[in-house]
């Protein structure tokens, strides 16, 4: 069960009327201060959808299970907007000497420099790769689950123009990575083992739609 306490916003009656029509409702009412107290049998996904809908209806404050306080006026921007979440650039870039035919970590230190990610609420992402092509092979960058690099989020073959950026503006997040909380890692390879491409940077952007 999930308990919600919504502070008075001047919209108690219409807000309560709306909540009384929702599925999984256990109980709901208004106290003497015109604050709404409600209990739902919500899964984590249903809780996320409910709080998002609530953010559209009121600018008050919600307390979830008497612990997590959220000011809805601020929360609405966070739940409805896209988000830039990872960016790195190097000058000079990182040369992958004799990159090889199989995927290797772009970063050779700190176990590939994995980065934390939470995709909850996002459905797709935009990727921009800054990469100087050196060599004749087809060079590819991919993003993998740090805990299991057989789980590939995305792999993109790079263009042939040296020093150009390769943009993937609308990449669907695979089902296995929806609501994923963990770490990702960057890897690369070429079809010609002796290629020496230069990794300059990457920009990753989470999208709601």
C-alpha positions in Angstrom: 0.0 0.0 0.0 1.1 3.6 -0.7 -0.1 6.4 1.5 -0.3 10.0 0.1 -0.7 13.2 2.0 -1.4 16.3 -0.2 -1.2 19.7 1.4 -4.0 22.1 0.9 -4.0 23.9 -2.5 -7.5 25.4 -2.6 -8.5 22.6 -4.9 -9.3 19.8 -2.4 -12.8 19.0 -3.6 -12.2 18.6 -7.3 -8.9 16.8 -6.6 -10.6 14.4 -4.2 -13.4 13.8 -6.7 -10.8 12.9 -9.3 -8.9 10.6 -7.0 -12.1 8.8 -6.1 -12.5 7.7 -9.7 -9.1 6.1 -9.9 -8.3 2.4 -9.9 -6.5 0.7 -6.9 -7.9 3.3 -4.5 -8.2 1.9 -0.9 -9.4 5.0 0.9 -9.4 8.8 0.5 -10.7 11.8 2.4 -10.1 15.4 3.5 -8.9 16.4 7.1 -9.9 19.4 9.0 -7.2 21.5 7.4 -8.6 20.5 3.9 -5.6 18.4 3.2 -6.1 15.2 1.3 -5.1 11.8 2.8 -5.4 8.8 0.5 -4.2 5.2 0.3 -3.7 3.3 -3.0 -2.6 -0.2 -3.7 0.0 1.0 -6.2 2.9 -0.7 -7.8 6.1 1.5 -8.3 5.0 2.1 -11.9 1.5 3.1 -10.9 2.9 5.4 -8.3 5.0 7.1 -10.9 2.0 7.6 -13.2 -0.2 8.8 -10.3 2.3 11.4 -9.1 2.9 12.6 -12.6 -0.9 13.1 -13.1 -1.1 14.8 -9.8 1.6 17.2 -10.8 -0.6 18.4 -13.7 -3.5 19.1 -11.4 -2.0 21.0 -8.4 0.9 23.0 -7.2 0.8 21.6 -3.6 3.1 19.3 -1.7 2.8 15.6 -1.5 4.1 13.3 1.2 4.5 9.6 0.1 4.4 7.0 2.8 5.1 9.8 5.4 8.7 10.0 4.2 9.3 11.4 0.7 8.2 15.0 0.3 7.8 16.4 -3.2 6.8 19.9 -4.1 4.7 19.3 -7.1 5.3 22.8 -8.6 8.9 21.9 -9.0 8.3 18.2 -9.7 6.3 18.8 -12.8 9.3 20.2 -14.7 11.4 17.2 -13.8 8.9 14.6 -14.8 7.8 16.1 -18.1 11.1 17.3 -19.7 14.0 15.7 -21.5 17.3 15.5 -19.8 20.9 15.8 -20.7 22.6 13.2 -18.5 26.1 12.4 -19.7 28.8 14.3 -21.7 32.5 14.1 -22.0 35.0 15.7 -24.4 38.8 15.5 -24.7 41.3 17.8 -26.4 43.3 16.1 -27.7 41.2 13.1 -28.1 41.8 9.5 -27.1 43.6 7.5 -29.8 42.6 3.9 -30.0 45.8 2.5 -31.5 45.2 -0.8 -33.3 41.6 -0.8 -32.1 41.0 -4.4 -33.1 38.1 -6.4 -34.5 36.2 -7.0 -31.2 34.8 -4.4 -28.9 37.1 -2.8 -26.3 36.5 -0.2 -23.7 37.0 3.3 -25.0 38.5 4.3 -21.7 41.2 2.0 -20.5 41.4 3.2 -16.9 38.9 2.8 -14.0 37.4 -0.4 -15.5 36.2 1.6 -18.5 34.9 4.6 -16.6 31.3 3.4 -16.3 28.7 6.0 -15.5 25.5 5.8 -13.4 22.1 6.1 -15.2 18.4 5.9 -14.3 16.1 5.7 -17.3 12.9 5.7 -15.3 10.3 7.8 -17.2 12.2 8.0 -20.5 11.5 6.1 -23.7 14.3 7.1 -26.0 17.5 9.0 -26.2 19.7 11.2 -28.5 23.3 10.3 -29.0 26.0 12.5 -30.5 29.5 11.0 -31.0 32.6 13.1 -31.7 35.0 10.8 -33.5 38.0 11.3 -35.8 38.1 8.4 -38.2 41.6 7.2 -38.9 41.8 4.0 -41.0 39.8 2.3 -43.6 37.5 0.1 -41.6 33.9 0.5 -40.5 34.2 1.8 -36.9 31.4 1.4 -34.4 30.7 2.7 -30.9 28.3 1.0 -28.5 26.8 1.5 -25.1 26.6 -1.6 -22.8 25.4 -2.6 -19.4 28.5 -2.4 -17.2 27.4 -5.5 -15.2 26.9 -7.5 -18.4 28.4 -6.3 -21.6 26.4 -8.7 -23.7 23.4 -6.5 -22.9 23.8 -3.8 -25.6 21.8 -0.6 -25.3 22.8 0.8 -28.7 25.6 0.5 -31.3 26.1 3.0 -34.1 28.4 2.7 -37.1 30.3 6.0 -37.6 30.5 8.0 -40.8 33.5 8.4 -43.0 34.2 12.1 -42.5 37.2 12.6 -40.2 36.5 14.9 -37.3 32.7 15.0 -37.9 30.0 14.3 -35.3 27.6 11.4 -35.8 24.1 12.1 -34.5 21.5 9.5 -33.6 18.6 11.9 -32.6 15.9 9.4 -31.7 17.1 6.0 -30.4 14.5 3.9 -28.7 15.6 2.5 -25.4 15.3 -1.3 -25.5 12.8 -2.9 -23.2 15.6 -4.4 -21.0 16.9 -0.9 -20.3 13.5 0.8 -19.5 13.5 1.9 -15.8 17.1 0.7 -15.7 19.1 1.8 -12.7 22.8 0.9 -12.9 25.9 1.8 -14.9 26.6 2.0 -18.6 30.0 1.7 -20.4 31.3 2.9 -23.8 33.0 0.5 -26.2 34.3 0.6 -29.8 35.7 -1.6 -32.6 36.6 -1.6 -36.3 36.4 -4.0 -39.1 40.1 -3.3 -39.7 42.2 -4.3 -36.7 45.0 -1.8 -37.4 42.8 1.3 -37.5 43.7 4.1 -35.1 40.5 6.2 -34.6 40.4 9.1 -32.1 37.6 9.4 -29.7 36.9 13.1 -28.9 33.7 12.9 -27.0 30.1 11.8 -26.6 26.8 13.5 -25.5 23.9 11.5 -24.3 20.4 13.0 -23.9 17.4 11.2 -22.4 14.0 11.8 -24.1 10.5 11.4 -22.6 8.8 10.5 -25.9 
